Structure formats: C-alpha cells, structure tokens
C-alpha cells in the first residue's frame, strides 16, 4: 500500500465503499489485510489469522505492542549497545 506525505497508509475504496489494497484484497480502514469471511486480520503471505475482529480497537488498529509501527517507529532501526555505569543502565551511542 502507498503512504501519504505524513506516512499514513492510503486505503483504496471501490465505488461501493469497500476498502481494498492494490491487489483488490479486502482491508480495514487502517490497511490491515482481512479474511473476507470472518473480517479477522490475516498474515499477508500465508493468509493465516493473526487477530480476531473483536481484538481490534474502534479505529481498526491491532493491539499493542504490535501497533508500534503506526507511529512510523521501527524498533529494528535502533542502533546502540546497552552498558552499565555505577549500577545505572546507559545507552552507548554508535
């Protein structure tokens, strides 16, 4: 899916108001791929269920900590080593 200038997912809609991705697969208003029968969020490669429809919040967002990337924050981009100094943890910048 594409993102706008603020990093938000751009969800496409057909003429009947149904939300879909570029491959015409059904998605919710946050852009998560849905099972067309159950409306559960499914994994995009295997189509295995990940979150039941009732686990999503009112905006269609998945529960924490899985929604961390909705703020365009990727924890995998953090670099550094944790070390201790005087029994207090510190972050050594790399």
Kinemage of the C-alpha trace (Angstrom):
@kinemage 1
@onewidth
@group {chain A} dominant
@subgroup {mainchain}
@vectorlist {calphas} color= white
{ca unk a 1} P 0.000 0.000 0.000
{ca unk a 2} L 1.082 3.551 -0.584
{ca unk a 3} L 1.630 6.135 2.144
{ca unk a 4} L 0.848 9.843 2.163
{ca unk a 5} L 3.345 12.610 2.961
{ca unk a 6} L 2.807 12.078 6.712
{ca unk a 7} L 3.493 8.338 6.478
{ca unk a 8} L -0.137 7.242 6.853
{ca unk a 9} L -1.386 4.291 4.803
{ca unk a 10} L -3.572 5.282 1.850
{ca unk a 11} L -6.518 2.867 1.784
{ca unk a 12} L -8.287 2.449 -1.560
{ca unk a 13} L -12.084 2.149 -1.887
{ca unk a 14} L -14.244 0.770 -4.662
{ca unk a 15} L -17.429 2.501 -5.860
{ca unk a 16} L -19.447 0.628 -3.187
{ca unk a 17} L -17.240 1.916 -0.346
{ca unk a 18} L -15.440 -1.391 0.277
{ca unk a 19} L -11.820 -0.893 1.281
{ca unk a 20} L -9.092 -2.840 -0.560
{ca unk a 21} L -5.372 -2.891 -1.326
{ca unk a 22} L -3.695 -2.583 -4.730
{ca unk a 23} L -4.369 -6.281 -5.383
{ca unk a 24} L -8.101 -5.774 -4.633
{ca unk a 25} L -7.836 -7.816 -1.412
{ca unk a 26} L -10.114 -6.577 1.404
{ca unk a 27} L -8.524 -4.409 4.103
{ca unk a 28} L -9.851 -2.445 7.079
{ca unk a 29} L -9.679 1.332 7.463
{ca unk a 30} L -6.118 1.079 8.850
{ca unk a 31} L -4.976 -1.018 5.883
{ca unk a 32} L -4.724 -4.412 7.576
{ca unk a 33} L -5.488 -7.368 5.298
{ca unk a 34} L -8.782 -9.051 6.216
{ca unk a 35} L -10.240 -12.507 5.792
{ca unk a 36} L -13.320 -11.830 3.615
{ca unk a 37} L -15.488 -14.304 5.578
{ca unk a 38} L -14.588 -13.514 9.206
{ca unk a 39} L -13.108 -9.973 8.994
{ca unk a 40} L -10.142 -11.200 11.069
{ca unk a 41} L -6.741 -9.643 10.330
{ca unk a 42} L -4.637 -12.159 8.405
{ca unk a 43} L -0.938 -12.501 7.585
{ca unk a 44} L -0.231 -11.304 4.043
{ca unk a 45} L 1.960 -14.226 2.907
{ca unk a 46} L 0.169 -17.236 4.406
{ca unk a 47} L -3.357 -15.850 4.978
{ca unk a 48} L -3.225 -17.288 8.492
{ca unk a 49} L -5.311 -15.424 11.095
{ca unk a 50} L -3.354 -13.041 13.316
{ca unk a 51} L -6.009 -11.040 15.187
{ca unk a 52} L -9.723 -11.658 15.589
{ca unk a 53} L -12.018 -8.810 14.594
{ca unk a 54} L -13.006 -8.227 18.232
{ca unk a 55} L -9.334 -7.739 19.250
{ca unk a 56} L -9.048 -4.564 17.134
{ca unk a 57} L -9.828 -1.167 18.623
{ca unk a 58} L -12.581 1.140 17.350
{ca unk a 59} L -10.215 2.577 14.722
{ca unk a 60} L -9.344 -0.876 13.366
{ca unk a 61} L -5.863 -0.871 14.924
{ca unk a 62} L -4.208 -4.055 16.198
{ca unk a 63} L -3.380 -4.265 19.935
{ca unk a 64} L -0.096 -3.079 21.452
{ca unk a 65} L 2.770 -3.880 21.192
{ca unk a 66} L 2.050 -4.943 17.612
{ca unk a 67} L 0.908 -1.467 16.540
{ca unk a 68} L 4.256 0.192 17.310
{ca unk a 69} L 4.902 0.951 13.635
{ca unk a 70} L 1.715 3.023 13.313
{ca unk a 71} L 3.783 5.961 14.567
{ca unk a 72} L 6.367 5.341 11.813
{ca unk a 73} L 8.657 3.999 14.530
{ca unk a 74} L 10.575 0.858 13.656
{ca unk a 75} L 12.359 -0.661 16.660
{ca unk a 76} L 14.665 -2.536 14.278
{ca unk a 77} L 16.229 0.788 13.236
{ca unk a 78} L 17.566 1.478 16.734
{ca unk a 79} L 21.314 1.078 16.947
{ca unk a 80} L 23.438 1.028 20.055
{ca unk a 81} L 24.667 -1.084 22.935
{ca unk a 82} L 23.383 -1.088 26.474
{ca unk a 83} L 26.008 -0.986 29.199
{ca unk a 84} L 26.113 -0.250 32.951
{ca unk a 85} L 27.908 2.544 34.722
{ca unk a 86} L 27.653 2.972 38.509
{ca unk a 87} L 24.847 0.396 38.583
{ca unk a 88} L 22.712 2.541 36.215
{ca unk a 89} L 21.952 1.442 32.664
{ca unk a 90} L 23.184 3.796 29.968
{ca unk a 91} L 22.916 3.710 26.175
{ca unk a 92} L 26.201 3.880 24.302
{ca unk a 93} L 25.553 5.672 21.012
{ca unk a 94} L 27.084 4.110 17.934
